[in-house]
Amino acid sequence: MGQTKPVPPHQREAPPPTKAAARPAVKQPDATIEAAIRAKFAKSKINVEKFQVRVQGGVATIEGKTNVIQHKGTATRLAKTGGAIAVNNHIQISDAAKQKAADNLEKGRRRAQVTRGDPRSNPDPRERAIEAC
């Protein structure tokens, strides 16, 4: 009676463009991107590594050495959030860090994880009540 039929998908209007699509990409100068990346490095824990950063054509190149595997990924993430359109990460990870990661993988679990057969340090009070019966 007063109901309208739904519009078939091929006749619907296109949704409005998203903010990312509506906003044209503004190309920042390489020096600005490099300064932003250096500032992000300075604020983070990876600052102690003293990585070298160069930006050319919006592409950041990071070089250096680290004893912490996670610092390599962090450097890439910080460079991207600093405005780089791409990142060439040439950070070298020390053999000691690689060995430590391999040892952790061989253990198969992290310190905080408990395997199924291990007893719990804080058993469920309901289980204690069942055992008491």
Salt bridges, closest charged atoms under 4 A:
GLU34 OE2 - ARG38 NH2 2.71
GLU49 OE2 - HIS71 ND1 2.96
GLU63 OE1 - ARG54 NH1 3.46
ASP118 OD2 - ARG109 NH1 2.98
ASP124 OD2 - ARG126 NH2 2.86
